[in-house]
Amino acid sequence: MSPMHPKIIDSETGRELWTAIECARFSGTARGTFTSYAGRDRAPRPVAKLHGLTLWDSKDVREWVEKRNAAKRQNTEE
């Protein structure tokens, strides 16, 4: 049996929702770092809770990571 890779999709918007671990993995941070950023408004705010899991809109996280990467690139070019 091959491993499964479940995804959480919002039934109203069709958007993929990510756990803190998925957000951290995508952003290249530790889970605790990502949740700390989110708690201090330095990362996207969570959009839902499901069975004790805090969830973020993957689109918001992708946009946040792109902005962070662009800022890093700009700082290295200066």
All heavy atoms as a GROMACS GRO file, in nm:
protein
  626
    1MET      N    1   0.085  -0.119   0.000
    1MET     CA    2   0.000   0.000   0.000
    1MET      C    3   0.089   0.125   0.000
    1MET      O    4   0.180   0.138   0.079
    1MET     CB    5  -0.088  -0.002   0.125
    1MET     CG    6  -0.178   0.118   0.136
    1MET     SD    7  -0.278   0.123   0.285
    1MET     CE    8  -0.396  -0.004   0.248
    2SER      N    9   0.062   0.215  -0.091
    2SER     CA   10   0.141   0.338  -0.099
    2SER      C   11   0.096   0.435   0.009
    2SER      O   12  -0.019   0.435   0.051
    2SER     CB   13   0.127   0.401  -0.236
    2SER     OG   14  -0.006   0.439  -0.258
    3PRO      N   15   0.187   0.524   0.055
    3PRO     CA   16   0.150   0.619   0.159
    3PRO      C   17   0.047   0.720   0.107
    3PRO      O   18   0.048   0.755  -0.010
    3PRO     CB   19   0.281   0.688   0.193
    3PRO     CG   20   0.370   0.665   0.077
    3PRO     CD   21   0.325   0.539   0.011
    4MET      N   22  -0.038   0.762   0.197
    4MET     CA   23  -0.140   0.861   0.161
    4MET      C   24  -0.089   1.000   0.195
    4MET      O   25  -0.006   1.017   0.284
    4MET     CB   26  -0.270   0.832   0.235
    4MET     CG   27  -0.330   0.698   0.198
    4MET     SD   28  -0.484   0.669   0.286
    4MET     CE   29  -0.591   0.781   0.199
    5HIS      N   30  -0.138   1.099   0.125
    5HIS     CA   31  -0.104   1.239   0.148
    5HIS      C   32  -0.234   1.319   0.154
    5HIS      O   33  -0.270   1.387   0.058
    5HIS     CB   34  -0.013   1.291   0.038
    5HIS     CG   35   0.114   1.214   0.025
    5HIS    ND1   36   0.219   1.230   0.111
    5HIS    CD2   37   0.150   1.117  -0.061
    5HIS    CE1   38   0.317   1.148   0.078
    5HIS    NE2   39   0.276   1.077  -0.027
    6PRO      N   40  -0.304   1.313   0.270
    6PRO     CA   41  -0.434   1.382   0.279
    6PRO      C   42  -0.419   1.534   0.275
    6PRO      O   43  -0.316   1.589   0.314
    6PRO     CB   44  -0.488   1.337   0.414
    6PRO     CG   45  -0.371   1.291   0.492
    6PRO     CD   46  -0.267   1.246   0.392
    7LYS      N   47  -0.523   1.598   0.223
    7LYS     CA   48  -0.529   1.744   0.216
    7LYS      C   49  -0.661   1.788   0.277
    7LYS      O   50  -0.762   1.722   0.263
    7LYS     CB   51  -0.522   1.793   0.072
    7LYS     CG   52  -0.388   1.771   0.008
    7LYS     CD   53  -0.383   1.832  -0.129
    7LYS     CE   54  -0.245   1.806  -0.186
    7LYS     NZ   55  -0.211   1.895  -0.293
    8ILE      N   56  -0.657   1.905   0.340
    8ILE     CA   57  -0.780   1.964   0.395
    8ILE      C   58  -0.820   2.076   0.299
    8ILE      O   59  -0.744   2.169   0.274
    8ILE     CB   60  -0.757   2.019   0.536
    8ILE    CG1   61  -0.712   1.905   0.629
    8ILE    CG2   62  -0.883   2.086   0.588
    8ILE    CD1   63  -0.665   1.952   0.765
    9ILE      N   64  -0.940   2.063   0.244
    9ILE     CA   65  -0.992   2.161   0.149
    9ILE      C   66  -1.119   2.222   0.208
    9ILE      O   67  -1.209   2.150   0.252
    9ILE     CB   68  -1.027   2.094   0.012
    9ILE    CG1   69  -0.908   2.017  -0.044
    9ILE    CG2   70  -1.080   2.197  -0.086
    9ILE    CD1   71  -0.789   2.102  -0.081
   10ASP      N   72  -1.125   2.355   0.210
   10ASP     CA   73  -1.244   2.423   0.260
   10ASP      C   74  -1.361   2.395   0.166
   10ASP      O   75  -1.350   2.416   0.044
   10ASP     CB   76  -1.219   2.574   0.271
   10ASP     CG   77  -1.340   2.646   0.324
   10ASP    OD1   78  -1.371   2.628   0.443
   10ASP    OD2   79  -1.404   2.718   0.244
   11SER      N   80  -1.472   2.348   0.221
   11SER     CA   81  -1.585   2.310   0.137
   11SER      C   82  -1.655   2.429   0.071
   11SER      O   83  -1.719   2.412  -0.032
   11SER     CB   84  -1.687   2.230   0.219
   11SER     OG   85  -1.741   2.310   0.322
   12GLU      N   86  -1.641   2.548   0.126
   12GLU     CA   87  -1.707   2.664   0.066
   12GLU      C   88  -1.621   2.734  -0.038
   12GLU      O   89  -1.672   2.779  -0.140
   12GLU     CB   90  -1.748   2.763   0.175
   12GLU     CG   91  -1.860   2.711   0.262
   12GLU     CD   92  -1.909   2.813   0.362
   12GLU    OE1   93  -1.882   2.933   0.342
   12GLU    OE2   94  -1.974   2.771   0.457
   13THR      N   95  -1.491   2.746  -0.012
   13THR     CA   96  -1.405   2.822  -0.103
   13THR      C   97  -1.322   2.733  -0.195
   13THR      O   98  -1.270   2.780  -0.295
   13THR     CB   99  -1.307   2.910  -0.024
   13THR    OG1  100  -1.220   2.824   0.053
   13THR    CG2  101  -1.380   3.007   0.067
   14GLY      N  102  -1.306   2.606  -0.157
   14GLY     CA  103  -1.222   2.517  -0.236
   14GLY      C  104  -1.074   2.537  -0.209
   14GLY      O  105  -0.989   2.475  -0.273
   15ARG      N  106  -1.041   2.622  -0.114
   15ARG     CA  107  -0.901   2.651  -0.083
   15ARG      C  108  -0.840   2.542   0.004
   15ARG      O  109  -0.906   2.488   0.093
   15ARG     CB  110  -0.889   2.784  -0.011
   15ARG     CG  111  -0.919   2.901  -0.102
   15ARG     CD  112  -0.828   3.014  -0.070
   15ARG     NE  113  -0.841   3.121  -0.167
   15ARG     CZ  114  -0.843   3.248  -0.133
   15ARG    NH1  115  -0.833   3.284  -0.007
   15ARG    NH2  116  -0.854   3.340  -0.226
   16GLU      N  117  -0.712   2.516  -0.021
   16GLU     CA  118  -0.639   2.419   0.058
   16GLU      C  119  -0.597   2.485   0.190
   16GLU      O  120  -0.546   2.597   0.191
   16GLU     CB  121  -0.515   2.372  -0.018
   16GLU     CG  122  -0.439   2.264   0.052
   16GLU     CD  123  -0.322   2.211  -0.029
   16GLU    OE1  124  -0.307   2.250  -0.147
   16GLU    OE2  125  -0.245   2.132   0.026
   17LEU      N  126  -0.621   2.415   0.300
   17LEU     CA  127  -0.585   2.466   0.432
   17LEU      C  128  -0.467   2.385   0.484
   17LEU      O  129  -0.462   2.263   0.468
   17LEU     CB  130  -0.704   2.456   0.528
   17LEU     CG  131  -0.830   2.528   0.481
   17LEU    CD1  132  -0.943   2.508   0.582
   17LEU    CD2  133  -0.804   2.676   0.459
   18TRP      N  134  -0.372   2.454   0.547
   18TRP     CA  135  -0.250   2.390   0.597
   18TRP      C  136  -0.241   2.397   0.748
   18TRP      O  137  -0.282   2.496   0.809
   18TRP     CB  138  -0.127   2.460   0.539
   18TRP     CG  139  -0.100   2.432   0.395
   18TRP    CD1  140  -0.162   2.340   0.315
   18TRP    CD2  141  -0.003   2.498   0.314
   18TRP    NE1  142  -0.108   2.346   0.189
   18TRP    CE2  143  -0.011   2.442   0.186
   18TRP    CE3  144   0.088   2.598   0.338
   18TRP    CZ2  145   0.071   2.482   0.081
   18TRP    CZ3  146   0.169   2.640   0.234
   18TRP    CH2  147   0.161   2.581   0.107
   19THR      N  148  -0.182   2.293   0.806
   19THR     CA  149  -0.151   2.293   0.948
   19THR      C  150  -0.024   2.377   0.969
   19THR      O  151   0.045   2.412   0.874
   19THR     CB  152  -0.125   2.151   0.998
   19THR    OG1  153  -0.008   2.100   0.932
   19THR    CG2  154  -0.245   2.060   0.973
   20ALA      N  155   0.008   2.403   1.096
   20ALA     CA  156   0.130   2.478   1.127
   20ALA      C  157   0.254   2.405   1.074
   20ALA      O  158   0.348   2.469   1.025
   20ALA     CB  159   0.142   2.499   1.278
   21ILE      N  160   0.254   2.273   1.081
   21ILE     CA  161   0.368   2.196   1.030
   21ILE      C  162   0.385   2.216   0.880
   21ILE      O  163   0.496   2.237   0.831
   21ILE     CB  164   0.353   2.046   1.065
   21ILE    CG1  165   0.364   2.028   1.216
   21ILE    CG2  166   0.455   1.961   0.991
   21ILE    CD1  167   0.331   1.889   1.265
   22GLU      N  168   0.274   2.214   0.806
   22GLU     CA  169   0.282   2.235   0.661
   22GLU      C  170   0.326   2.376   0.628
   22GLU      O  171   0.406   2.397   0.536
   22GLU     CB  172   0.145   2.205   0.597
   22GLU     CG  173   0.109   2.058   0.603
   22GLU     CD  174  -0.036   2.032   0.566
   22GLU    OE1  175  -0.126   2.098   0.622
   22GLU    OE2  176  -0.058   1.944   0.482
   23CYS      N  177   0.276   2.474   0.704
   23CYS     CA  178   0.317   2.614   0.682
   23CYS      C  179   0.466   2.630   0.709
   23CYS      O  180   0.538   2.695   0.632
   23CYS     CB  181   0.238   2.706   0.774
   23CYS     SG  182   0.062   2.716   0.738
   24ALA      N  183   0.512   2.570   0.817
   24ALA     CA  184   0.654   2.579   0.853
   24ALA      C  185   0.741   2.513   0.746
   24ALA      O  186   0.843   2.570   0.704
   24ALA     CB  187   0.678   2.514   0.988
   25ARG      N  188   0.702   2.397   0.702
   25ARG     CA  189   0.778   2.326   0.599
   25ARG      C  190   0.788   2.411   0.472
   25ARG      O  191   0.895   2.427   0.415
   25ARG     CB  192   0.713   2.192   0.569
   25ARG     CG  193   0.794   2.101   0.479
   25ARG     CD  194   0.729   1.966   0.460
   25ARG     NE  195   0.715   1.897   0.587
   25ARG     CZ  196   0.603   1.838   0.630
   25ARG    NH1  197   0.495   1.838   0.555
   25ARG    NH2  198   0.598   1.778   0.746
   26PHE      N  199   0.675   2.468   0.430
   26PHE     CA  200   0.674   2.549   0.308
   26PHE      C  201   0.759   2.674   0.323
   26PHE      O  202   0.827   2.717   0.230
   26PHE     CB  203   0.531   2.586   0.269
   26PHE     CG  204   0.522   2.658   0.139
   26PHE    CD1  205   0.524   2.589   0.019
   26PHE    CD2  206   0.514   2.796   0.135
   26PHE    CE1  207   0.519   2.656  -0.103
   26PHE    CE2  208   0.510   2.865   0.014
   26PHE     CZ  209   0.512   2.794  -0.105
   27SER      N  210   0.755   2.734   0.442
   27SER     CA  211   0.826   2.860   0.463
   27SER      C  212   0.972   2.842   0.504
   27SER      O  213   1.046   2.939   0.515
   27SER     CB  214   0.754   2.945   0.568
   27SER     OG  215   0.756   2.883   0.695
   28GLY      N  216   1.012   2.718   0.529
   28GLY     CA  217   1.150   2.694   0.568
   28GLY      C  218   1.182   2.735   0.710
   28GLY      O  219   1.295   2.769   0.742
   29THR      N  220   1.081   2.733   0.796
   29THR     CA  221   1.099   2.766   0.937
   29THR      C  222   1.062   2.645   1.021
   29THR      O  223   1.004   2.549   0.972
   29THR     CB  224   1.011   2.885   0.980
   29THR    OG1  225   0.874   2.846   0.967
   29THR    CG2  226   1.037   3.009   0.897
   30ALA      N  227   1.092   2.652   1.149
   30ALA     CA  228   1.045   2.551   1.243
   30ALA      C  229   0.898   2.579   1.274
   30ALA      O  230   0.852   2.693   1.261
   30ALA     CB  231   1.128   2.556   1.371
   31ARG      N  232   0.826   2.477   1.315
   31ARG     CA  233   0.685   2.495   1.347
   31ARG      C  234   0.666   2.602   1.454
   31ARG      O  235   0.581   2.690   1.443
   31ARG     CB  236   0.621   2.363   1.392
   31ARG     CG  237   0.470   2.376   1.410
   31ARG     CD  238   0.409   2.255   1.479
   31ARG     NE  239   0.443   2.247   1.620
   31ARG     CZ  240   0.393   2.327   1.717
   31ARG    NH1  241   0.310   2.423   1.687
   31ARG    NH2  242   0.429   2.311   1.841
   32GLY      N  243   0.745   2.595   1.561
   32GLY     CA  244   0.734   2.694   1.669
   32GLY      C  245   0.763   2.834   1.622
   32GLY      O  246   0.701   2.930   1.668
   33THR      N  247   0.859   2.848   1.530
   33THR     CA  248   0.891   2.980   1.476
   33THR      C  249   0.773   3.034   1.396
   33THR      O  250   0.734   3.149   1.412
   33THR     CB  251   1.017   2.972   1.387
   33THR    OG1  252   1.125   2.922   1.465
   33THR    CG2  253   1.052   3.107   1.327
   34PHE      N  254   0.716   2.949   1.311
   34PHE     CA  255   0.602   2.994   1.231
   34PHE      C  256   0.485   3.035   1.320
   34PHE      O  257   0.426   3.142   1.300
   34PHE     CB  258   0.556   2.886   1.131
   34PHE     CG  259   0.437   2.931   1.053
   34PHE    CD1  260   0.451   3.015   0.945
   34PHE    CD2  261   0.308   2.894   1.092
   34PHE    CE1  262   0.340   3.063   0.875
   34PHE    CE2  263   0.197   2.941   1.024
   34PHE     CZ  264   0.214   3.025   0.915
   35THR      N  265   0.451   2.953   1.419
   35THR     CA  266   0.337   2.988   1.504
   35THR      C  267   0.366   3.112   1.588
   35THR      O  268   0.276   3.191   1.616
   35THR     CB  269   0.294   2.870   1.595
   35THR    OG1  270   0.405   2.826   1.673
   35THR    CG2  271   0.240   2.754   1.511
   36SER      N  272   0.492   3.131   1.625
   36SER     CA  273   0.531   3.253   1.697
   36SER      C  274   0.512   3.374   1.608
   36SER      O  275   0.457   3.477   1.651
   36SER     CB  276   0.676   3.243   1.743
   36SER     OG  277   0.718   3.362   1.804
   37TYR      N  278   0.557   3.365   1.482
   37TYR     CA  279   0.535   3.474   1.387
   37TYR      C  280   0.386   3.504   1.373
   37TYR      O  281   0.345   3.620   1.374
   37TYR     CB  282   0.590   3.438   1.250
   37TYR     CG  283   0.739   3.443   1.233
   37TYR    CD1  284   0.797   3.390   1.119
   37TYR    CD2  285   0.824   3.498   1.328
   37TYR    CE1  286   0.935   3.393   1.099
   37TYR    CE2  287   0.961   3.501   1.310
   37TYR     CZ  288   1.016   3.448   1.196
   37TYR     OH  289   1.152   3.451   1.178
   38ALA      N  290   0.306   3.400   1.356
   38ALA     CA  291   0.161   3.419   1.337
   38ALA      C  292   0.099   3.484   1.461
   38ALA      O  293   0.012   3.570   1.449
   38ALA     CB  294   0.094   3.286   1.307
   39GLY      N  295   0.145   3.445   1.578
   39GLY     CA  296   0.092   3.501   1.701
   39GLY      C  297   0.127   3.647   1.721
   39GLY      O  298   0.059   3.720   1.794
   40ARG      N  299   0.234   3.691   1.655
   40ARG     CA  300   0.277   3.832   1.665
   40ARG      C  301   0.246   3.910   1.537
   40ARG      O  302   0.304   4.015   1.513
   40ARG     CB  303   0.427   3.837   1.694
   40ARG     CG  304   0.461   3.778   1.830
   40ARG     CD  305   0.608   3.787   1.856
   40ARG     NE  306   0.683   3.748   1.737
   40ARG     CZ  307   0.804   3.697   1.737
   40ARG    NH1  308   0.867   3.679   1.849
   40ARG    NH2  309   0.864   3.666   1.626
   41ASP      N  310   0.157   3.858   1.454
   41ASP     CA  311   0.116   3.923   1.329
   41ASP      C  312   0.232   3.943   1.232
   41ASP      O  313   0.232   4.037   1.153
   41ASP     CB  314   0.045   4.056   1.356
   41ASP     CG  315  -0.088   4.038   1.426
   41ASP    OD1  316  -0.153   3.934   1.403
   41ASP    OD2  317  -0.127   4.126   1.503
   42ARG      N  318   0.331   3.855   1.237
   42ARG     CA  319   0.442   3.861   1.141
   42ARG      C  320   0.426   3.754   1.033
   42ARG      O  321   0.512   3.738   0.947
   42ARG     CB  322   0.575   3.843   1.214
   42ARG     CG  323   0.604   3.960   1.308
   42ARG     CD  324   0.735   3.946   1.378
   42ARG     NE  325   0.846   3.940   1.283
   42ARG     CZ  326   0.964   3.890   1.312
   42ARG    NH1  327   0.988   3.840   1.431
   42ARG    NH2  328   1.060   3.889   1.220
   43ALA      N  329   0.317   3.680   1.039
   43ALA     CA  330   0.282   3.577   0.940
   43ALA      C  331   0.129   3.579   0.930
   43ALA      O  332   0.062   3.642   1.014
   43ALA     CB  333   0.332   3.440   0.985
   44PRO      N  334   0.073   3.512   0.830
   44PRO     CA  335  -0.073   3.512   0.817
   44PRO      C  336  -0.142   3.460   0.944
   44PRO      O  337  -0.087   3.375   1.015
   44PRO     CB  338  -0.098   3.417   0.699
   44PRO     CG  339   0.028   3.420   0.621
   44PRO     CD  340   0.138   3.436   0.723
   45ARG      N  341  -0.260   3.510   0.966
   45ARG     CA  342  -0.341   3.462   1.078
   45ARG      C  343  -0.410   3.331   1.038
   45ARG      O  344  -0.445   3.314   0.921
   45ARG     CB  345  -0.448   3.563   1.114
   45ARG     CG  346  -0.392   3.688   1.180
   45ARG     CD  347  -0.508   3.778   1.222
   45ARG     NE  348  -0.459   3.889   1.299
   45ARG     CZ  349  -0.457   3.891   1.432
   45ARG    NH1  350  -0.501   3.788   1.500
   45ARG    NH2  351  -0.412   3.996   1.496
   46PRO      N  352  -0.432   3.243   1.134
   46PRO     CA  353  -0.507   3.120   1.102
   46PRO      C  354  -0.649   3.155   1.059
   46PRO      O  355  -0.703   3.260   1.097
   46PRO     CB  356  -0.507   3.043   1.234
   46PRO     CG  357  -0.439   3.126   1.336
   46PRO     CD  358  -0.391   3.252   1.272
   47VAL      N  359  -0.708   3.067   0.979
   47VAL     CA  360  -0.843   3.093   0.929
   47VAL      C  361  -0.948   2.998   0.987
   47VAL      O  362  -1.067   3.024   0.975
   47VAL     CB  363  -0.847   3.084   0.774
   47VAL    CG1  364  -0.764   3.196   0.712
   47VAL    CG2  365  -0.803   2.948   0.724
   48ALA      N  366  -0.904   2.889   1.050
   48ALA     CA  367  -1.002   2.792   1.102
   48ALA      C  368  -0.936   2.699   1.202
   48ALA      O  369  -0.813   2.690   1.210
   48ALA     CB  370  -1.059   2.710   0.986
   49LYS      N  371  -1.022   2.631   1.276
   49LYS     CA  372  -0.980   2.522   1.364
   49LYS      C  373  -1.063   2.401   1.327
   49LYS      O  374  -1.182   2.413   1.300
   49LYS     CB  375  -1.001   2.556   1.510
   49LYS     CG  376  -0.897   2.650   1.564
   49LYS     CD  377  -0.873   2.618   1.711
   49LYS     CE  378  -0.765   2.709   1.763
   49LYS     NZ  379  -0.653   2.639   1.816
   50LEU      N  380  -0.999   2.284   1.323
   50LEU     CA  381  -1.069   2.160   1.290
   50LEU      C  382  -1.014   2.050   1.378
   50LEU      O  383  -0.895   2.016   1.370
   50LEU     CB  384  -1.048   2.126   1.142
   50LEU     CG  385  -1.109   1.994   1.094
   50LEU    CD1  386  -1.262   2.000   1.100
   50LEU    CD2  387  -1.062   1.962   0.953
   51HIS      N  388  -1.099   1.996   1.464
   51HIS     CA  389  -1.058   1.887   1.554
   51HIS      C  390  -0.929   1.919   1.627
   51HIS      O  391  -0.838   1.837   1.636
   51HIS     CB  392  -1.044   1.755   1.477
   51HIS     CG  393  -1.167   1.715   1.404
   51HIS    ND1  394  -1.285   1.681   1.466
   51HIS    CD2  395  -1.192   1.708   1.271
   51HIS    CE1  396  -1.376   1.652   1.376
   51HIS    NE2  397  -1.324   1.668   1.257
   52GLY      N  398  -0.918   2.041   1.676
   52GLY     CA  399  -0.800   2.082   1.751
   52GLY      C  400  -0.683   2.129   1.667
   52GLY      O  401  -0.583   2.176   1.721
   53LEU      N  402  -0.692   2.119   1.535
   53LEU     CA  403  -0.586   2.166   1.446
   53LEU      C  404  -0.613   2.311   1.408
   53LEU      O  405  -0.723   2.343   1.364
   53LEU     CB  406  -0.580   2.084   1.317
   53LEU     CG  407  -0.523   1.944   1.324
   53LEU    CD1  408  -0.540   1.876   1.188
   53LEU    CD2  409  -0.376   1.949   1.362
   54THR      N  410  -0.512   2.394   1.421
   54THR     CA  411  -0.522   2.531   1.372
   54THR      C  412  -0.481   2.527   1.226
   54THR      O  413  -0.382   2.463   1.190
   54THR     CB  414  -0.429   2.623   1.453
   54THR    OG1  415  -0.466   2.613   1.591
   54THR    CG2  416  -0.440   2.767   1.406
   55LEU      N  417  -0.557   2.597   1.141
   55LEU     CA  418  -0.536   2.590   0.996
   55LEU      C  419  -0.517   2.728   0.935
   55LEU      O  420  -0.582   2.825   0.975
   55LEU     CB  421  -0.654   2.521   0.929
   55LEU     CG  422  -0.682   2.378   0.978
   55LEU    CD1  423  -0.816   2.329   0.925
   55LEU    CD2  424  -0.570   2.285   0.937
   56TRP      N  425  -0.430   2.731   0.835
   56TRP     CA  426  -0.404   2.854   0.759
   56TRP      C  427  -0.441   2.832   0.614
   56TRP      O  428  -0.429   2.721   0.560
   56TRP     CB  429  -0.254   2.887   0.766
   56TRP     CG  430  -0.210   2.947   0.894
   56TRP    CD1  431  -0.188   3.079   0.919
   56TRP    CD2  432  -0.178   2.879   1.016
   56TRP    NE1  433  -0.147   3.097   1.049
   56TRP    CE2  434  -0.140   2.975   1.110
   56TRP    CE3  435  -0.179   2.744   1.055
   56TRP    CZ2  436  -0.103   2.943   1.240
   56TRP    CZ3  437  -0.144   2.711   1.184
   56TRP    CH2  438  -0.105   2.810   1.275
   57ASP      N  439  -0.484   2.938   0.547
   57ASP     CA  440  -0.513   2.933   0.405
   57ASP      C  441  -0.378   2.924   0.331
   57ASP      O  442  -0.292   3.011   0.348
   57ASP     CB  443  -0.589   3.060   0.364
   57ASP     CG  444  -0.635   3.058   0.220
   57ASP    OD1  445  -0.559   3.010   0.132
   57ASP    OD2  446  -0.745   3.106   0.194
   58SER      N  447  -0.361   2.821   0.253
   58SER     CA  448  -0.233   2.799   0.184
   58SER      C  449  -0.198   2.916   0.092
   58SER      O  450  -0.081   2.951   0.076
   58SER     CB  451  -0.235   2.669   0.106
   58SER     OG  452  -0.333   2.672   0.003
   59LYS      N  453  -0.300   2.979   0.034
   59LYS     CA  454  -0.274   3.094  -0.054
   59LYS      C  455  -0.211   3.208   0.024
   59LYS      O  456  -0.115   3.271  -0.022
   59LYS     CB  457  -0.404   3.141  -0.120
   59LYS     CG  458  -0.387   3.258  -0.214
   59LYS     CD  459  -0.519   3.296  -0.281
   59LYS     CE  460  -0.496   3.409  -0.379
   59LYS     NZ  461  -0.566   3.531  -0.340
   60ASP      N  462  -0.262   3.234   0.144
   60ASP     CA  463  -0.205   3.340   0.228
   60ASP      C  464  -0.060   3.310   0.263
   60ASP      O  465   0.025   3.399   0.261
   60ASP     CB  466  -0.285   3.355   0.358
   60ASP     CG  467  -0.428   3.403   0.336
   60ASP    OD1  468  -0.459   3.455   0.226
   60ASP    OD2  469  -0.509   3.387   0.430
   61VAL      N  470  -0.033   3.185   0.296
   61VAL     CA  471   0.103   3.147   0.334
   61VAL      C  472   0.197   3.157   0.214
   61VAL      O  473   0.308   3.208   0.226
   61VAL     CB  474   0.106   3.005   0.395
   61VAL    CG1  475   0.249   2.960   0.426
   61VAL    CG2  476   0.020   2.999   0.521
   62ARG      N  477   0.152   3.112   0.098
   62ARG     CA  478   0.235   3.122  -0.022
   62ARG      C  479   0.269   3.268  -0.053
   62ARG      O  480   0.384   3.300  -0.086
   62ARG     CB  481   0.163   3.060  -0.142
   62ARG     CG  482   0.152   2.910  -0.137
   62ARG     CD  483   0.067   2.860  -0.254
   62ARG     NE  484   0.017   2.728  -0.234
   62ARG     CZ  485   0.081   2.616  -0.265
   62ARG    NH1  486   0.200   2.623  -0.318
   62ARG    NH2  487   0.027   2.499  -0.242
   63GLU      N  488   0.171   3.357  -0.042
   63GLU     CA  489   0.194   3.500  -0.069
   63GLU      C  490   0.291   3.558   0.035
   63GLU      O  491   0.379   3.637   0.000
   63GLU     CB  492   0.062   3.576  -0.068
   63GLU     CG  493  -0.025   3.545  -0.188
   63GLU     CD  494  -0.164   3.607  -0.178
   63GLU    OE1  495  -0.200   3.666  -0.074
   63GLU    OE2  496  -0.240   3.593  -0.276
   64TRP      N  497   0.276   3.520   0.160
   64TRP     CA  498   0.364   3.568   0.266
   64TRP      C  499   0.508   3.524   0.241
   64TRP      O  500   0.600   3.603   0.252
   64TRP     CB  501   0.312   3.517   0.401
   64TRP     CG  502   0.402   3.544   0.516
   64TRP    CD1  503   0.427   3.666   0.573
   64TRP    CD2  504   0.480   3.449   0.587
   64TRP    NE1  505   0.515   3.651   0.677
   64TRP    CE2  506   0.549   3.519   0.689
   64TRP    CE3  507   0.497   3.312   0.578
   64TRP    CZ2  508   0.635   3.456   0.779
   64TRP    CZ3  509   0.581   3.249   0.669
   64TRP    CH2  510   0.649   3.321   0.766
   65VAL      N  511   0.526   3.398   0.204
   65VAL     CA  512   0.660   3.346   0.176
   65VAL      C  513   0.721   3.419   0.056
   65VAL      O  514   0.838   3.456   0.059
   65VAL     CB  515   0.658   3.193   0.153
   65VAL    CG1  516   0.789   3.142   0.096
   65VAL    CG2  517   0.625   3.122   0.284
   66GLU      N  518   0.643   3.443  -0.047
   66GLU     CA  519   0.695   3.515  -0.165
   66GLU      C  520   0.739   3.656  -0.126
   66GLU      O  521   0.845   3.701  -0.169
   66GLU     CB  522   0.590   3.520  -0.276
   66GLU     CG  523   0.638   3.591  -0.400
   66GLU     CD  524   0.770   3.539  -0.457
   66GLU    OE1  525   0.792   3.417  -0.457
   66GLU    OE2  526   0.853   3.622  -0.501
   67LYS      N  527   0.661   3.724  -0.044
   67LYS     CA  528   0.699   3.859   0.001
   67LYS      C  529   0.827   3.854   0.084
   67LYS      O  530   0.915   3.940   0.069
   67LYS     CB  531   0.587   3.922   0.083
   67LYS     CG  532   0.470   3.968  -0.001
   67LYS     CD  533   0.360   4.025   0.086
   67LYS     CE  534   0.237   4.055   0.004
   67LYS     NZ  535   0.124   4.097   0.086
   68ARG      N  536   0.839   3.755   0.171
   68ARG     CA  537   0.960   3.741   0.253
   68ARG      C  538   1.081   3.716   0.165
   68ARG      O  539   1.188   3.774   0.185
   68ARG     CB  540   0.946   3.624   0.351
   68ARG     CG  541   0.857   3.651   0.467
   68ARG     CD  542   0.852   3.531   0.561
   68ARG     NE  543   0.976   3.525   0.637
   68ARG     CZ  544   1.039   3.413   0.670
   68ARG    NH1  545   0.991   3.296   0.634
   68ARG    NH2  546   1.149   3.417   0.740
   69ASN      N  547   1.066   3.627   0.068
   69ASN     CA  548   1.177   3.596  -0.022
   69ASN      C  549   1.217   3.717  -0.106
   69ASN      O  550   1.336   3.741  -0.128
   69ASN     CB  551   1.143   3.477  -0.112
   69ASN     CG  552   1.136   3.347  -0.034
   69ASN    OD1  553   1.188   3.336   0.076
   69ASN    ND2  554   1.070   3.248  -0.092
   70ALA      N  555   1.118   3.794  -0.151
   70ALA     CA  556   1.148   3.915  -0.230
   70ALA      C  557   1.223   4.015  -0.144
   70ALA      O  558   1.318   4.079  -0.191
   70ALA     CB  559   1.018   3.976  -0.284
   71ALA      N  560   1.183   4.030  -0.019
   71ALA     CA  561   1.251   4.123   0.072
   71ALA      C  562   1.395   4.077   0.097
   71ALA      O  563   1.488   4.159   0.101
   71ALA     CB  564   1.176   4.135   0.203
   72LYS      N  565   1.414   3.947   0.113
   72LYS     CA  566   1.551   3.894   0.133
   72LYS      C  567   1.637   3.920   0.010
   72LYS      O  568   1.753   3.960   0.023
   72LYS     CB  569   1.546   3.744   0.161
   72LYS     CG  570   1.499   3.708   0.299
   72LYS     CD  571   1.496   3.557   0.316
   72LYS     CE  572   1.433   3.516   0.446
   72LYS     NZ  573   1.423   3.371   0.459
   73ARG      N  574   1.580   3.897  -0.108
   73ARG     CA  575   1.655   3.922  -0.232
   73ARG      C  576   1.694   4.069  -0.242
   73ARG      O  577   1.805   4.103  -0.279
   73ARG     CB  578   1.573   3.880  -0.354
   73ARG     CG  579   1.571   3.730  -0.378
   73ARG     CD  580   1.512   3.696  -0.513
   73ARG     NE  581   1.376   3.743  -0.530
   73ARG     CZ  582   1.266   3.675  -0.498
   73ARG    NH1  583   1.276   3.555  -0.446
   73ARG    NH2  584   1.147   3.725  -0.521
   74GLN      N  585   1.601   4.157  -0.210
   74GLN     CA  586   1.626   4.300  -0.218
   74GLN      C  587   1.737   4.340  -0.119
   74GLN      O  588   1.824   4.419  -0.152
   74GLN     CB  589   1.500   4.379  -0.189
   74GLN     CG  590   1.519   4.529  -0.204
   74GLN     CD  591   1.390   4.605  -0.181
   74GLN    OE1  592   1.289   4.550  -0.138
   74GLN    NE2  593   1.394   4.734  -0.208
   75ASN      N  594   1.735   4.283   0.000
   75ASN     CA  595   1.837   4.316   0.101
   75ASN      C  596   1.976   4.268   0.059
   75ASN      O  597   2.075   4.332   0.092
   75ASN     CB  598   1.799   4.257   0.237
   75ASN     CG  599   1.684   4.332   0.299
   75ASN    OD1  600   1.659   4.447   0.266
   75ASN    ND2  601   1.614   4.266   0.389
   76THR      N  602   1.983   4.156  -0.012
   76THR     CA  603   2.114   4.106  -0.054
   76THR      C  604   2.169   4.184  -0.173
   76THR      O  605   2.288   4.185  -0.198
   76THR     CB  606   2.109   3.955  -0.087
   76THR    OG1  607   2.017   3.934  -0.193
   76THR    CG2  608   2.073   3.874   0.034
   77GLU      N  609   2.080   4.249  -0.250
   77GLU     CA  610   2.124   4.326  -0.367
   77GLU      C  611   2.173   4.465  -0.328
   77GLU      O  612   2.240   4.529  -0.406
   77GLU     CB  613   2.007   4.338  -0.466
   77GLU     CG  614   1.970   4.205  -0.530
   77GLU     CD  615   1.845   4.215  -0.614
   77GLU    OE1  616   1.786   4.325  -0.624
   77GLU    OE2  617   1.805   4.112  -0.671
   78GLU      N  618   2.137   4.510  -0.210
   78GLU     CA  619   2.175   4.646  -0.168
   78GLU      C  620   2.317   4.652  -0.121
   78GLU      O  621   2.382   4.570  -0.079
   78GLU     CB  622   2.082   4.696  -0.058
   78GLU     CG  623   1.940   4.716  -0.112
   78GLU     CD  624   1.844   4.758  -0.001
   78GLU    OE1  625   1.880   4.761   0.117
   78GLU    OE2  626   1.732   4.790  -0.038
   0.00000   0.00000   0.00000
